[in-house]
Amino acid sequence: MQVQIDSASDIGQYIRAIRKAQGLRQDDLAAMAGTSHVVLGNVERGKDTVQIGRVFELLRQLGIQVHLDLPVDVPQASPERP
């Protein structure tokens, strides 16, 4: 299922809903993602200052993939990867 995300709060609400649907407690998911339950709580509340890398790791642990819908006038270039 694809959903539109417009804010950090949107991401947090989906993370919380999927975590609960998977029967995970906050401290369990946080440990799986290598972060703290405080960080996870901040993400779930939509706090804008959470490190994006932590958000991506939480998404990964829940099996959520992120795709960008780029404008058609953007050249077909791939980002440089380390």
C-alpha positions as CSV (number, residue, x, y, z in Angstrom):
1,M,0.0,0.0,0.0
2,Q,1.3,3.5,-0.9
3,V,0.5,6.5,1.3
4,Q,1.4,10.1,0.9
5,I,3.6,11.6,3.6
6,D,3.5,15.4,4.2
7,S,5.1,15.7,7.6
8,A,7.3,14.0,10.3
9,S,4.0,13.5,12.2
10,D,2.7,11.4,9.3
11,I,5.7,9.1,9.4
12,G,5.5,8.8,13.2
13,Q,1.8,7.8,13.1
14,Y,2.6,5.0,10.5
15,I,5.6,3.8,12.5
16,R,3.4,3.6,15.7
17,A,0.5,1.8,13.9
18,I,2.8,-0.7,12.2
19,R,4.8,-1.3,15.3
20,K,1.6,-2.1,17.3
21,A,0.2,-4.2,14.5
22,Q,3.4,-6.3,14.6
23,G,3.0,-6.7,18.4
24,L,6.3,-4.8,19.1
25,R,6.8,-2.7,22.2
26,Q,8.7,0.6,21.8
27,D,11.8,-0.7,23.6
28,D,11.8,-3.9,21.4
29,L,11.7,-1.9,18.2
30,A,14.2,0.6,19.5
31,A,16.7,-2.2,20.4
32,M,16.2,-3.8,16.9
33,A,17.1,-0.4,15.3
34,G,20.0,0.3,17.6
35,T,18.5,3.3,19.2
36,S,16.6,4.2,22.4
37,H,12.9,4.1,23.3
38,V,13.2,7.9,23.8
39,V,14.2,8.4,20.2
40,L,11.5,6.1,19.0
41,G,8.9,8.0,21.1
42,N,10.1,11.3,19.5
43,V,9.7,9.8,16.1
44,E,6.2,8.5,16.8
45,R,5.3,11.9,18.1
46,G,6.5,13.5,14.9
47,K,9.4,15.5,16.4
48,D,11.2,17.3,13.6
49,T,14.6,17.2,15.1
50,V,15.2,13.4,15.1
51,Q,18.1,12.3,12.9
52,I,16.9,11.0,9.6
53,G,19.2,8.0,9.7
54,R,17.5,6.8,12.8
55,V,14.1,7.2,11.1
56,F,15.3,5.2,8.1
57,E,16.6,2.4,10.4
58,L,13.2,2.2,12.2
59,L,11.4,2.1,8.9
60,R,13.8,-0.7,7.7
61,Q,13.2,-2.7,10.8
62,L,9.4,-2.5,10.3
63,G,9.8,-3.5,6.6
64,I,8.7,-0.1,5.3
65,Q,10.3,0.9,2.0
66,V,10.7,4.6,1.1
67,H,10.4,5.7,-2.6
68,L,10.7,9.2,-4.0
69,D,8.3,10.4,-6.7
70,L,10.6,12.7,-8.6
71,P,9.4,15.4,-10.9
72,V,9.4,14.4,-14.6
73,D,11.8,17.3,-15.5
74,V,14.6,16.0,-13.3
75,P,17.4,14.4,-15.3
76,Q,17.7,10.6,-14.9
77,A,20.8,10.8,-12.7
78,S,21.7,8.4,-9.8
79,P,23.0,9.8,-6.6
80,E,26.6,9.1,-5.7
81,R,26.9,6.3,-3.2
82,P,29.8,5.8,-0.9
